[in-house]
Amino acid sequence: MAKEAFVALVTCFNDDETINYDATRAQVRRQVEAGNNIMCAGTNGDFTALTFEEKVRLTREVVDEVGGQARVIVNAGMPATYETVLLARAFQDIGVDGIAVITPFFIACTQDGLIRHFSTVADKVTTPVYLYDIPARTQNHIEPATAKTLAAHGNIAGIKDSGGSQETLEAYLAVGREAPGFDVYSGPDHLVLWSLQNGARGCISGLGNVMPWVLAGIVAAFNKGDIAEAERLQERFGAFRKDLYALGYPPALVKRALYLMDNSVGASRQPALLPDPVQDAQIAAILEKHGLITKAAA
């Protein structure tokens, strides 16, 4: 089965912090043209800053813009199982290909609590559900043993690992090898190629917002068996990641880097990263270094 790349799409905002749906659609087109699938309302999409109704409309706009040319996964995860189910059902009605469920945030969960949470959501929809682990943001981690238990659920199709640890990713990949039909998607951008080589179904990338063609190229080269080209592109992807993420919180930096390339994406809703002339100059220098903007454009 061919591997696939998803981009955790940014949500575009106007100056008054309302959603700019036209600009968001333009970003969808840019990603689909590059060869990437779409994940919306995720961490890079500022999902915690969006209302219920906005998430539903955003998903509808993305699915409409994709028009069947790529796959769409949307994150329904919220602290309460109740609201997560309501969102998942709304997204299913729109016709998404998959529903990601980030671990509950703010509420400290036991592993048994996580099993109940994810199982309940998966019971309430027929659209495939994907676990979404990002403990640095939620303070709740899906242990590999918990993932193995959930993999036995008939409607839990896989996991997005955004823990950043190769060790945890390896453990999830081991679960996938033991549980046919449980797909593993790598979140860390420096592990895209490594994850593909070690059995991942694909990746879900935030950095791909800035370098869509490079991300798609890694996966396409791997699928063709051109490992040398995949390695070259992964090295370029990883070098940019190292430089950009050295400045701070990755999702905010991705959004700001993209803004400096195309200001139609807008800033993030507050209290996210505020525009800072000094940091903007640093980001612009990194973009120029990696051939993403010219000095004049910066």
N, C-alpha and C positions, 0 to 999 in steps of 0.2 A: 504494500500500500504506500502510495506516495506521501511524503511528509508535507506539512503545510505551515504557513506563517500567518499569524493574526497580528494586527496592530491594535494595541489598547488606545483607541482613538481619543484625541483631545476633544473637549466640548468647547466650542467657540462662543465668546461673549461680546456683546456690545459695550460701549463705554458706560452705560447705565447698569451693567451687569445682567441685563436680560440675555437670554440665549440668542445667538445669531445662527439661526437654522440654515440660512443660505450659505454662510461660510463653512458651517459644519458639513453640509452636503458637498461643498467643494473639496474638503479634506477627504471625504469618503471617495469621491471620484479619483483623487490623486492616489489613494492607496490601492483602489481596485485596478487602476491603470498600471500600477507597478507590479501587480500580481499578488497582493495581500488580501486576506480576509479581514473582517472587522470584529473587534470586541468594543462595545460601547457601554457607557455608564460604569466604567471601571475606575481604578485609582487615578490613572492619567486623564480620565474624563471628568474629574471633580465630582464623582457621584455623591459624596457626602454633602455637597453644597446644593444639590438639586432636590426639588420637591417631587413628591409622588407623581403628580400630573406632568411635570417636566420630563421625568424619566420615560413616561409612557409616550409622550409626543416625540421626544428625541429618538426613541427606538423606532417609532413609526416612520419618522423622516429618514432614518438611516436605512431601514429595510426597503423603503420605497426607492431611495436613491441607488441602492445596490442593484435592485431589479433582477435578482436571481443570478447576477454575475459572480458573486462571491458568497461565502458563508458569513452569517452574523450570529455572534454570541453576545448576550447582554447580562450584566451583573444585576441580580435581584437581591443580593444579600443586605440585610438590615439587622439591627440588634435583636428585634423580636421575630420569632418564627411566624407569628400572625401576619405582620406586614410583608415579610418575605414571600409568603404564600400568595398574598394579594397581588404583589408585583409580578411574581412568576406566572400567575394565571393571566394577567393583563398582557405580558410579553408573549405568552403562548397564543393568545388570541390574535396578535399582530402577525405571527408566523415566523418567529425567529428559529434558527437552526439549533440553538442550544441556550441553556440558562445557567450562567455561572452563579455560584452562591458563596460570597466571601464569608469567612468565619465571623460570627457576631463580634461587634466591637463594643467597648465600654463595659459590657457584662462579662464577668469572669466565668468561663464555662469549664465543666469537667469533660473528660472524653466521652462519658456516657451522655452528657448533655448535648455534645456535638453530634453524636450518633442520632439522638432523637430529633434534633433540629434538622439535619440534612435529610434524614429518612422521611420526616413529615413533609418537607417540601417536595421531595421526589415522589411521594405518594399522591400528591395533589395535582400533578401535571403529567402529561404524557411526553412532552418535549424533553429530550435528554438533559440531565442535570450534571454540571461539573463543579466539583469542590474547588474552592479558591483559598489557598493558604498564603497569608502574608502576615506572619506574627509580629513583625516590627511595627505594623500599623494597628493591628487589632488586639494584640497581647493574648491571643488565643491561637494555639498551634495544633494542627491535625497530626497527631502521631501516626507514623507508618502503620502501626497495628490497627488504628482506628480507620485509616484509609482502606486497609485490607477488609475490615468488617463491612464498610460501606460499599466496597466494590462488588459485594455479593448482592446488593440491591439491584433489581432488574432495570431501574431507570437512572442509575448513577453511572455515567459514561466515562468519567475520568476526573483528573485533577489538574489545576493550574498551580504550579509551585513557584511562588515568588519569595521564598525564604532566603534566597541568595547563597545557600550552602550546598556545595556539591554532594556532601554526605547525605543530606536529606533528600536531594533529588535522586541519588542512587537508590535510596530506600524506597522511594515511590516507584521508581522504575522496576525494582524487584517485585513490588506488588503487581504492577502491570504485567510482568512476565508470568505471574502465577494466576492472574485473573484475566482471561481473554475478554476483550471488549472494554477494558478499563484503560483509557488512554491518558498518557502523561504529557502535559505541555509545560515547557520550561519558560519561566519568567525572566531570570537573570540574563541580560544581554551578552555577557561575556561567556555564557555557556550554551549559546545557540547551537553551534556546530557539535560541540562535545555531546550535548543531549541527543541530537539526531543520530550520532554515531553509536550511542549507547541505548537506543531503543525508544526514544521519545516519539510521539506521534507528530509533534511540531513544537512551535513556540508561540508565546503571546508577548509581544514586545512593546515597551513604551518608547524606546529610542527610535523605533521604526517610524515614529511620527516625523522625525527630522531626516532620517536616511531610509526612506521606503524602498528605494531601488537596491540598496546594499543588503537590507534584510531579505528581500525577495530573492536576491541573487544568491545568497548563501544557501537557501533552501533549494532553489532551482538547480544550482551546481551540484549539490549533494544528490538530488534526485536523478541527475544525469550521470552520476558517478565521477564527476570531475572534482575530486577532492582537493587538488592543488588550487583550483579557482575558489572553492568554498573556503579554504584556509586563508587565501589572500583577502577575501572579503571579510571574513571573521576578524582577521587582524586589523583591518581598517575600522570595522565596527567597534572592536574592543578598544582601540587606541582613542577613538573619539569619546567613547564612554568614560574611559579613565580620566581624560582631561576635563570633560564637562561635569561629571559627578563629583570631582574634587572640590567643586564650589559650594556644594550643599545638597538640599533635598531634591532627589532626582526628578519626580514628576513636575515640580515647579520649574526646574531648570530646563526640562524638555519643552515645556510650554513657552518659556521665555525665549529659548533658542529658536523655536519655531516662529514666535512673534517677530524676532529680528530678521527672519527670512520672509515673513508674510504677516504684516500687522493686522490682517483681517481676522486672525484667530482671537485677537483681544487678550486681555489679561485674565487671570483667574479671579473668581469671586473671593472677596475678603473673608477671613483674615489670611489668605494665602500670601505668597511672596509679593511684596510691593516692588514696583519698578525702581531700580537703583542705578543711577548713571555709572557708578564705578563698576558694579557687577555686570551691567550691560556691556561695558567696554571689554571686560574680561571674556564674556560669552562671545562677543563679536570677534575677538582675537582668536578664540578657539575655532569658531566657524570658518574664519578666513584660513587658519592653519590647515584645516581639513578640506578646504576647497568647496565649502558650502555657500559662501558669499564672497564677493570681492571687497576690497578695502573701501571702494567708493560706496558700495551698498551699506556697509557698516556705519 
